[in-house]
Amino acid sequence: MKAKHLLVLSIGVVCWVIYAQIEHGGQEHGGKEQGEVKTQEPQNEDIRNTMSKYVKSQSKKTDGYFEVQDVDLDIVRKLKLLRVHERVGKTGDYYYSCADFEDTDSGDTLDLDIDVSFKDGNLEVADVRIHKLAGVARYTYDENDNRIPRGDTKSHLGKDSAPDEKEHGGKEHGGKEHGGD
């Protein structure tokens, strides 16, 4: 009788230990294992939503328009978001996608590149650039994902870049992954 109780108790303990390992993935609470924090990468939908929310929050500050400095024409464009592209890519530490806008004054269509950083579990828009105006690319990308201007343009520069500097510490996006334009 004691042997049966001991066997049942032993099986119960083994089952509990196995359950605890499965339930917690062998980790302590909070996703930490021996001081390491594991952060799950964001989903494409989260990145696109971050971009859309950024545009909406900035638009609230400017009478409902998303304002972007057009460095090539030295004007501030008042834009209306048409759509964020479905495709999301990643190069280095930055996620990116394109978004289509309409200039509310001129009616021009613009394709903007939006870079998003992911740090400490938070997504944040890091940079916005005019990539195309009326379907004409102001810059393209080489095989190493460096931005290459087309013609006399400054649009390829990031918001804090000098003309000969690579943005984001040389971690660009584009090339084959970005479609070349």
C-alpha positions as MATLAB code, in Angstrom:
seq = 'MKAKHLLVLSIGVVCWVIYAQIEHGGQEHGGKEQGEVKTQEPQNEDIRNTMSKYVKSQSKKTDGYFEVQDVDLDIVRKLKLLRVHERVGKTGDYYYSCADFEDTDSGDTLDLDIDVSFKDGNLEVADVRIHKLAGVARYTYDENDNRIPRGDTKSHLGKDSAPDEKEHGGKEHGGKEHGGD';
ca = [
       0.000    0.000    0.000;
       2.836    2.380    0.915;
       4.584    1.488   -2.338;
       1.480    2.476   -4.367;
       1.217    5.814   -2.565;
       4.919    6.439   -3.056;
       4.640    5.559   -6.772;
       1.617    7.860   -7.262;
       3.368   10.644   -5.369;
       6.546   10.193   -7.440;
       4.601   10.243  -10.718;
       2.785   13.372   -9.540;
       6.061   15.150   -8.768;
       7.565   14.141  -12.132;
       4.435   15.344  -13.968;
       4.513   18.640  -12.096;
       8.195   19.220  -12.978;
       7.557   18.421  -16.653;
       4.503   20.716  -16.695;
       6.507   23.556  -15.128;
       9.231   23.188  -17.766;
       6.721   23.182  -20.622;
       4.625   26.015  -19.187;
       7.577   28.344  -18.626;
       9.897   27.139  -21.365;
      12.542   26.440  -18.760;
      12.711   30.137  -17.929;
      11.977   32.143  -14.843;
       9.101   34.617  -14.829;
       9.611   37.718  -16.961;
      11.304   35.852  -19.814;
      14.700   35.909  -18.121;
      17.127   33.054  -18.051;
      20.412   33.625  -16.264;
      20.147   37.415  -16.627;
      19.236   37.363  -20.331;
      16.122   39.184  -21.570;
      14.550   37.755  -24.690;
      12.594   40.259  -26.801;
      10.261   39.049  -29.490;
      10.710   40.749  -32.872;
       7.761   42.905  -33.938;
       5.294   41.669  -36.533;
       4.934   43.445  -39.892;
       1.475   44.644  -38.873;
       2.962   46.263  -35.741;
       5.541   48.087  -37.863;
       2.941   49.323  -40.381;
       0.677   50.404  -37.499;
       3.572   52.342  -35.941;
       4.054   54.171  -39.236;
       0.338   54.943  -39.598;
       0.031   56.102  -35.987;
       3.086   58.329  -36.400;
       1.602   59.974  -39.490;
      -1.753   60.444  -37.715;
      -0.171   61.869  -34.555;
       1.969   64.304  -36.546;
      -1.068   65.261  -38.650;
      -3.024   66.221  -35.533;
      -0.368   68.837  -34.805;
      -0.707   70.464  -38.243;
      -4.422   70.842  -39.031;
      -4.771   67.267  -40.288;
      -1.881   67.231  -42.751;
       1.376   65.295  -42.543;
       4.049   67.882  -43.210;
       7.311   66.871  -44.856;
      10.171   69.135  -45.845;
      10.917   68.730  -49.545;
      14.635   69.476  -49.410;
      14.963   69.532  -53.191;
      12.290   72.195  -53.779;
      12.764   73.938  -50.410;
       9.061   73.734  -49.553;
       7.000   72.098  -46.841;
       4.539   69.656  -48.348;
       1.150   69.080  -46.740;
       0.363   65.435  -47.333;
      -2.539   63.071  -46.901;
      -1.705   59.395  -46.280;
      -3.129   57.088  -48.948;
      -1.624   53.791  -47.802;
       1.342   52.128  -46.149;
       2.744   49.400  -48.400;
       2.212   45.814  -47.245;
       5.842   44.825  -47.674;
       8.098   45.447  -44.671;
      11.836   44.870  -44.808;
      14.703   45.038  -42.365;
      18.296   46.073  -42.776;
      20.594   46.350  -39.824;
      18.689   47.717  -36.862;
      15.908   49.339  -38.900;
      12.624   48.122  -40.303;
      11.255   50.002  -43.276;
       8.365   50.318  -45.627;
       7.116   52.812  -48.152;
       3.942   54.819  -47.930;
       1.966   56.632  -50.608;
       0.797   60.194  -49.989;
      -1.021   62.908  -51.895;
       0.123   66.517  -51.717;
      -3.026   68.427  -50.795;
      -1.852   71.624  -52.519;
      -0.406   70.309  -55.798;
      -2.153   66.937  -56.092;
       1.246   65.272  -56.612;
       1.644   61.687  -55.463;
       4.668   60.957  -53.309;
       6.275   57.735  -52.143;
       7.986   58.224  -48.792;
      10.466   55.842  -47.185;
       9.790   55.422  -43.469;
      12.420   53.847  -41.208;
      11.408   52.395  -37.837;
      13.724   51.487  -34.966;
      12.997   48.709  -32.468;
      14.725   49.274  -29.162;
      13.876   47.959  -25.708;
      10.660   46.480  -27.080;
       9.459   49.815  -28.509;
       8.886   50.757  -32.140;
       9.617   54.348  -33.145;
       9.815   56.167  -36.476;
      13.459   57.117  -36.991;
      13.375   58.837  -40.392;
      11.092   59.865  -43.255;
      12.347   60.754  -46.757;
      10.742   61.577  -50.092;
      11.735   58.680  -52.316;
       9.558   59.338  -55.356;
       7.649   62.320  -56.658;
       4.951   61.551  -59.230;
       6.509   58.105  -59.755;
      10.013   59.473  -60.460;
      12.651   58.219  -58.029;
      14.919   60.828  -56.500;
      17.342   58.119  -55.416;
      17.934   54.428  -55.811;
      20.012   51.813  -54.026;
      23.203   50.010  -54.953;
      23.981   46.335  -54.292;
      25.212   47.252  -50.782;
      21.978   49.069  -49.921;
      23.603   52.517  -50.080;
      21.373   55.315  -51.340;
      22.444   56.680  -54.702;
      20.985   60.047  -55.781;
      19.415   60.377  -59.210;
      20.301   63.779  -60.561;
      20.755   66.844  -58.392;
      18.934   65.819  -55.212;
      19.345   65.917  -51.465;
      16.345   63.639  -50.832;
      18.550   60.589  -50.366;
      20.056   62.013  -47.194;
      18.703   61.049  -43.810;
      17.545   63.765  -41.447;
      20.896   63.911  -39.635;
      23.249   62.903  -42.483;
      25.987   64.903  -44.092;
      26.219   64.544  -47.912;
      28.976   61.907  -47.832;
      27.789   60.043  -44.736;
      25.963   56.743  -44.680;
      22.802   56.942  -42.652;
      22.128   54.629  -39.692;
      25.822   53.819  -39.328;
      26.023   52.444  -42.869;
      23.051   50.135  -42.390;
      20.892   51.209  -45.291;
      18.007   49.504  -46.977;
      17.092   48.977  -50.555;
      18.947   47.160  -53.291;
      17.308   43.979  -54.492;
      15.254   43.713  -51.318;
      13.762   47.186  -51.866;
      13.193   46.730  -55.580;
      16.102   48.907  -56.650;
      14.057   52.098  -56.508;
];
